[in-house]
């Protein structure tokens, strides 16, 4: 039997076992349908062109819809490309559900080989000894090349000693999107405009004046919420916490200066606008619609927005700095780990699959979704080079990732984040001066942080 036919038959037979397991566990498996019994599946995996047994593994992840379809296509490509490993994808509704299901599976001892989730959850799993460190696997694979992974993405996946407990598979970062036709008509140079946030404000004034006959027009729309304001503050040399994570610092002079500027631009000058409220991501898509429909000159949004934008009239740009400071955007990573309790042969099989996802699969996923590949060498890949020729905007998030930092982590489980988010709402929506809002929020956040560190001593 040829390799591809065997892989197709194997996928179909594996689905029966997946559906049977689904009836037992209540999980939804994304795979082709078949009612073949488990015995037939076991016999099928023996019939390989190499004569070797295929190691079957489950890969859990937390999303559905189009993204799940793309990931399942990547899984199918991997399965068809070799005979050693057969991956079955198991879809949950969210990363949070994946994390909960994984903890339950570890407690019962019936675990998947590997999973995909957010890096914060993976870090906590690693701290509890629930993940397999991959350094030995990496050292044994001469083709892996850890140095090829962009630093910020790998930083999410290793502990303080540099040991790797998960692999980044794709990432995201917030970049600038702007209307090229408007910039040309007003005579704005995007490289000059997006050098500093102050230049963005000046360009917004010019755009506002030029398009004053357009109802509800704003020169620029910083995306609502703490993330965009944090980007401004970090690009002014500020930080949410001190380096030792003992002191809340989001009411520092640098932080206040950046957020006070944003308050003035939004609420007093009204050269920038925000959407807020509504259901779910409604505010986000209203912001995108404003730029698409010519009611705004640009906005700050996710690299994942690229599938929703018309790049015949829109272009992308790296974030600005604030004043004399260099840009300091953050980048997120989506991380895949190997479960420590899995059998050794499944762990080795999982590493082969995750290496493929880290290299080839992540690139394909990025091209289809707007996320960011995690390896520098992707620029030399012929398929990706052809993609960039047709989609030059996709290079901007990749370039920005090289200068990005990790997102700050809240040690209190969200209490500091909530206090800061409340302050940002007061600044953006209620027009409360940044100093007042941030000082009050910092006092609340510092109490939560002090309580956290006191608990660590007990």
LUMNUKE-901432 format. One record per residue (C-alpha): z, y, x. Coordinates in steps of 0.05 Angstrom, whole numbers, plus 32768, in hexadecimal, padded with zeros to 4 digits. Each point is the difference from the previous one (the first is absolute). Layout:
BEGIN
ZYX
...
//
This chain:
BEGIN
800080008000
7FED8044801C
80378032800F
7FF080317FC8
7FFA7FCA7FCA
80417FE18017
802280447FFD
7FE7800D7FBA
80167FBC7FE8
804380098022
800B80447FDE
7FF17FE37FBC
802D7FC4800A
8038802B801C
7FFE802B7FC1
80177FC47FD7
803E7FF8802A
800B804C7FFD
7FFD7FFF7FB4
80307FC67FFD
80308025802D
7FF6803D7FD5
80197FDA7FC4
803F7FEE8027
800F8044801F
7FE180317FCF
7FD680208037
7FB780157FF5
7FD17FE48034
7FBD8021800C
7FCF7FC8800D
7FC67FD97FE2
80117FD37FC5
80017FB38003
802A7FC87FE1
7FF87FCF803A
80417FDB800F
8028800B803F
7FEB7FBC801C
7FB780157FFD
801180408024
80237FDA8038
7FC57FD28008
7FCF803B8001
802380238039
7FF87FC2802B
7FB480027FFA
7FEF80358034
7FC680048030
803180008039
80267FC67FE5
804280278007
8030800F7FC7
7FFF80467FE4
804380237FFD
800B801E7FBB
802980407FFA
801380317FCA
7FF9804B800B
8028802C7FD0
7FEE80497FF2
801280347FCC
7FC580207FDD
7FC97FEE7FCF
7FC0801C7FE4
7FC78014802E
802C7FFF803E
80137FB77FF3
7FB77FEE7FF5
7FEE801E8044
80397FDC8022
7FED7FBE7FE0
7FB980098019
801C80098046
802A7FC17FF8
7FC27FDA7FEA
7FD98019803C
80377FE9802F
80047FBC7FDF
7FB57FF78005
7FFF80168049
80297FC6801C
801E7FBC7FEF
80468006801D
8023802B7FCB
7FF880067FB5
8021803D7FE1
801380067FB7
801080477FE8
803A80097FD0
800080447FDC
803D80247FE7
800280417FD9
801C802A8039
801C7FFB8046
804580067FE0
7FF37FC07FD8
7FE57FDD803E
804080138026
802C7FE57FC7
7FD87FC07FF9
80027FF6804C
804C80078003
80077FCE7FC8
7FD17FCF8023
802580068041
80427FF27FDC
7FE27FC27FE0
7FDD7FE88040
7FBC7FFB7FDE
7FDC80388025
7FBA8019800A
7FE680038047
7FF2804B8000
7FFF803E7FD4
7FEA80497FFD
802F80387FEF
801A80458014
801B80078047
804580167FE9
800B7FBD7FDD
7FE57FDB803C
80308024802E
803A7FEB7FD4
7FE87FB87FFD
7FFB8000804C
8046801C8008
801A7FC67FD6
7FDB7FCC802A
7FD07FED7FC8
7FC0800C8026
7FDE7FDC8039
7FF8802C803D
7FB87FFC8017
80058012804A
7FF77FB98018
7FC37FF67FD3
7FE380428019
800C7FED8049
7FDD7FBD7FF5
7FC280217FE2
7FD7801F8037
7FD280227FCE
803780237FD8
80058041802A
803E80227FE4
7FEF80408025
7FC480087FD2
802D800D7FC3
800A804A7FF2
804780118016
801C801D7FBF
7FEB7FC27FD9
801E7FCF8032
8040802A8003
800D7FEC7FB7
7FFE7FB78014
802E7FF9803C
804B8007800B
8024802E802F
7FF67FCE8039
7FB580007FF3
7FFD7FBA7FE2
7FCA7FF77FCC
80177FE37FBD
7FC380137FD5
7FB880168009
7FE1803F7FE3
7FC27FF07FD8
7FEB80457FE7
801F80447FFB
7FFD80427FDC
800B80498011
7FF880427FDC
7FC4802B8013
7FE080407FE9
7FC57FFE7FCF
7FD8803F7FF4
7FC180197FDB
7FCA80088035
7FD480297FD0
803880327FF3
801180078049
7FB7800D8011
7FF980337FC8
803E80268014
7FF07FF9804A
803D7FD78015
80017FD5803F
80287FC17FEE
80177FF48047
801D80468002
801D7FFC7FBA
80237FBE800C
801C80138044
8041801A7FDF
801F80037FBC
8000804B8005
7FB57FFE8008
7FFB7FD37FC3
802780357FD9
7FD080378018
7FC47FD77FED
801F7FF37FBC
8006804B7FF5
7FB78009800F
7FEB7FC77FD3
802D80197FC9
7FE080458002
7FB97FE58004
80087FD07FC6
802C802C7FD5
7FD27FF57FC5
800F7FB57FFF
80397FF37FCE
803D7FE08021
7FE380028046
802C7FF7803E
7FEA80098047
80267FC18015
802C7FCC7FDE
80377FE0802A
80107FBE7FDD
803F80047FD7
803F7FE0801B
802A7FFB803E
7FCC7FDE802B
7FD1803B8006
803A8031800D
801C7FD08034
7FBD80008022
8003804C8005
80477FFE801A
7FF37FCA8035
7FC380278016
8031803A800D
802A7FD4802E
80347FEE7FCB
801C7FBD7FEB
80277FE37FC6
80367FE0802C
8018800A8047
7FE97FD08036
80407FD77FFA
7FFA7FFF7FB4
8047801C7FF9
7FEF80457FE6
7FD480197FC8
7FD28036801D
7FD180117FC7
802280437FF7
7FF180158048
7FDD8043800D
7FBE7FDD800D
80047FD87FC0
8013803D7FD6
7FC9802A801F
7FCA7FCE7FED
80187FF37FB9
800D80497FF3
7FB8800E8013
7FE97FCB7FCF
802B801E7FC9
7FE28045800A
7FB87FE68002
800B7FD77FC0
802E802C7FD6
7FF880488018
7FBA8007801B
7FE67FC77FD5
7FC97FF18031
80157FB77FFF
800F7FD57FC3
801F7FBE7FF0
7FFE7FCE7FC6
80417FDD7FEE
801C7FD67FC8
7FD87FD17FD4
7FFC7FB58004
7FFF7FDC8042
7FCA801B802E
7FE580317FCC
8012803C802C
7FDB7FE2803A
7FBF7FF57FDB
800480457FE0
8002801D8047
7FC37FD78013
7FDC80167FC1
800C80498010
7FDC7FF98042
7FC97FD57FE4
7FF4802F7FC5
8000803F802B
8045801B7FEB
801D7FFC8047
7FE680088046
80257FC4801C
803F7FD67FFF
802C7FD3802B
7FFB7FB87FE9
80007FB88016
7FCB7FDD802A
7FFD7FD07FC5
7FE380387FD5
7FBC7FFA8021
7FE67FCF7FCC
800B80367FCA
7FDD803A8023
7FB880188003
7FF0800A8049
7FC080237FF2
802B803E7FF1
80437FED8021
80137FF38048
80407FE98022
802880208039
803E7FF18029
804080237FE9
80138045801B
803B8012802A
803180377FEC
7FFC803F802A
7FFE7FED804A
80147FB87FF3
7FD17FC48003
7FF37FD77FC2
80357FCA7FF2
7FE57FD67FC7
801E7FBD7FEF
7FDC7FBF7FF8
80177FC37FD8
7FF27FB88011
7FF97FC47FD2
80207FC68026
7FF87FB47FFC
80367FD18018
800C7FB6800C
803C7FE07FDD
80317FE18032
80117FC57FD3
7FB77FE97FFB
7FED7FC08026
7FE6800D8046
7FB97FEA7FF2
7FFE80317FC5
801B8037802C
7FC97FF58033
7FCC7FFD7FC8
801D80417FE3
7FF980228043
7FB67FEE8003
7FF6801C7FBA
80288040800C
7FDB800B8042
7FBF7FFD7FD9
801C80307FCC
8019802F8037
7FBC80028020
7FC57FEF7FD3
801F7FFC7FBB
802380438006
7FC080228015
7FDB7FE47FC3
803980147FD2
80008046801D
7FB580087FF5
80077FEB7FB8
803E802A7FEF
8007803C802D
803C7FE68025
80038004804C
7FEF7FC78031
803A7FF48030
7FD77FF0803F
7FDE8032802E
7FC87FCF8010
7FE780057FB9
7FD6803B8017
7FD77FD0802B
7FF57FCF7FC8
7FB780037FEA
80107FF77FB7
803380378001
7FD3802E8029
7FCA7FF87FCB
8035800F7FCB
801580408023
7FB880188005
7FFD7FFF7FB4
804980157FF6
801480308038
803D80167FD9
801F7FBC800D
80078012804A
803180397FF1
803C7FD37FEB
7FF27FD3803C
8001803C802F
803E801C7FDF
80257FBE8007
7FFD8009804C
802B803F7FFB
802C7FE87FC6
804A7FEF7FFE
80277FCD7FD9
801980157FBC
804A80108004
802D7FC97FE5
803B800D7FD1
803C7FD78018
8025800E7FBF
7FCF7FDA7FD4
7FE2803E7FE1
803A80317FF6
7FE680308036
7FB97FF97FE6
801680107FB9
8027803E8016
7FC580198028
7FCF7FF27FC7
802D80277FD0
8000803B802F
7FB47FFD8006
7FFA80017FB4
802C803E7FFD
7FD580228035
7FBC7FED7FE4
800E80027FB5
803D802D7FF5
7FF080328037
80457FF9801F
8003801C8047
7FFA7FC98034
804180128023
80297FFA7FC0
7FDF7FBF7FE9
80027FDE8044
804880138010
801A7FE47FBE
7FD77FC08008
80157FF88049
804A80017FED
7FF47FC77FCE
7FD67FD98031
803180098039
80387FE37FD5
7FD57FC37FF1
7FEF7FF9804A
804980058015
80127FCA7FCD
7FC97FD4801B
801980048048
80487FF67FEA
7FEB7FBF7FDE
7FDF7FE98041
804480038023
80237FD37FCD
//
